[in-house]
Structure formats: structure tokens, C-alpha cells
Amino acid sequence: MAAQVRVCGPPNQNFLVGYPGISATLPRIVGKVELRPGSGISAPVSVSFITIALVRRETIHPSADSVTKKHLAAPRKEILDIVGREMLLFRSPAGKEYETVLSMDLPFMLFIPFGRGWEEAARRIPPASLQLQSRTVETYYELVVTVQQSHQDQKKFAFPVPVARYDNLSTFGMYNQPESAEQVSDHLVTLGISLPRWSYGPFDPVSVYIKLSPNPDWLQKAKRVTIQKITIAIEEEITYNHEGDEPTKKVNKLAKQTQAVGIKMPEAGYCTNLGLIYPAKDLRDADGILPRSKPAFPMYNVSGFTTTGSLYKIEYFLSVKAHLTSAKDVVIRQPIVVCPLDHAGCKEEMDAIKEAAQDAAHVDADNPMLPAPTIIRPHDLNSLRALGMTMVGNQRKLVIE
């Protein structure tokens, strides 16, 4: 008899417990697999074994955003990978090909890798769920339950699970260290920049200190240089198939700010501060209604964020360009980190991360204490009651309490 399978999380909680990317919180997926008869309310089901695994599906199609190129380009590339390990939930006893059951409740706990593990792919932190516009890039996760029923074909049941990453929050100390860079133009002018912090989210202010300095050894020539304008921009660089033989890159400008200067290079140099607001994506539709999020993807206020998958890599740069005369224009592209949460949202998450780390201290990753599985067999006492039925005379009736 066919089986009906459902996966349930903890009461009033999500499947995902902990914070992926934060090792102290032991990120894990907790729940139970419920198996019931599929045809007929109380027809027994033959089960040989049941497994569960977290599966990552990753696809890219660089030309999907172009109507003309989409049909001429190579087809969508897709990979499928198991995150962590597959967990065996049930196997029929030795010597028996299958077990006949009426219902099963099988608790599980799947740990999400949280180590860098560059040499061992199984230990890498999986990338966050993401779907870019026109599905040029897509990463999503599914809980896949595999059920083998005696001689029947193996059946797989998939349930989407959104996964986010929390190791790039702008409140972490490493992102609040000042970053600086310099670039020289024609040995005459040096462009220097300084960023007070380098992780940003939606609506976060991005400020940069800029200094143009003449070369003291070529001071007379350097003083003839005219500073026309200074431009800063935030660029999104998507590299498709970055680990393959033919990687392709696409650069999108997300925001831009220009300051007109129009002066000769002063002997002491020229200093200024420029800033802009990191752009956010409006989640509401034309009627101002917030739509329901897709089951496999969290709702982000940004079009994309810093992440690296097996088939793609998304990076962000703060580009500072000084437009000069009597010398070449000078450009600095400084890498920055983009987080899906704004700075205020990152601060709010810090307390929850601390609490999750305290809870995870009581969890043993090698031997997690799971509730015992509940298996109801046809010959058990009051077995039909587990399905909401009972025997009245020689007939099966629904239990009305």
C-alpha cells in the first residue's frame, strides 16, 4: 500500500535551529518524519527503510535575463549535492524484507556543516538560499525523505527549507576595522581611500574618505593636473562557473554618486568625504501589499549579497574614480561585504545568536538526545486509535471524543 509522508518541525518553530555560519550555535535541522497510509485510512504500509537528507540544488543560466540570448545560449547548468550526511531513520529487522506498520513518527536532527574545511568539501558552510532576478542564479535546499516499500520502486518526498547565512553580519568586529587602499596615476597623483567599515546592508550609509596627493618629487608637473570630478559607485560582480574552465563575469552598478571639483591639484593635496545609501529592494507589490514569501527562499531586502557557491560567486566592490586632466584617471576597486540585513537588524540578531549558542552548549553533536521513534504496527493494542479510528463490532469507525 502507498505511503503518505510529511515532515514537521518543532512546535511553533522553524526546521532550522541555530545560525548557519556561526559554529557556536551548532546549526541543525530538527523535526520528525510522519508516515501514514496513503490509500485508505487504515490500510497497513510495508516499509523496508527510510532515510532523510538535506539536499542543495544549485543552478545557473547567465543568459536567462536576456530574451534574445536565452534560447541561443547553453542550457541551464545544475548540480545536486547532499549537505552533511544522510540519516537512516528506520530499517526493517534482520531477516525480514519489510515491516508492516500503520503509522510512524521518526525524529531526526541533521547538522549543517559549520567549518571552513577547504580541503574537505563535506565540511564547508553551505551557501545561503538565493534566487536572483530571472533565475540567473539559484540555490535552494530540500529535505528529501527516501522510502523503500518492499518490492516497490523507491520513492522520494521533497520539502523545501530556506537557509540563510549569518557569518557576514555588519556588527561583527572584523568588519568594523578601517580599510585603506592607494593607487598612483602617471607617477604624479596618488589616490588614497579609507573606509571606516566594510560590511553593509539595505539602507546602510556607505561613507569613504578620499585624498588626492601630488608626488613631491614631481611637484611642478603634479600641480598642473586638474581634478575634474570624483565618482564613487557600488558594483556587483557575478562570476558564473568560477571553478570551471570558462568563467564569465557580469558587473552591475547598483548606486553612484558624483562630486564635481574642477580645481588644480593643491600642493597640500585634496581631501573630501563622499557617501551614499546602499540601495534596497522594495518587497511590496504595486498595491503596497507584502506578498507571501516562496517556501524555498527567505525574503531579502537586497537584490543580492556576498556569497559563493559551487557554480557562481557574487562579490561587491566600492569603486572610487578620480577624473583628471594632464594625467590618467585613477580608479580603486575596494572589496566590500554585503549582508541581507541592515545594521540595526544585525544588532538585533546578536542577542538571539548569543542565546542560541547557550542552548547549543547542551547539545552533543556526536550523540544528540532525540525522542524515541513511535511505530504503530497493525497487531499492537489499540493500534487503530493512533489513526483516529476504532473497532465497533466488526466495523472500523472514526473516534469521536
Helices and strands as residue ranges (DSSP letters): E 3-8, E 16-17, G 23-25, E 28-37, E 45-47, E 49-60, H 67-70, E 77-91, E 99-101, E 103-111, G 121-123, E 130-131, G 133-135, E 137-148, E 155-161, G 173-176, E 179-185, E 189-195, E 199-200, E 205-214, G 216-218, H 219-222, E 226-240, E 248-264, E 270-277, E 307-308, E 312-325, E 330-338, H 343-360, E 374-376, G 383-387, E 389-392, E 395-398
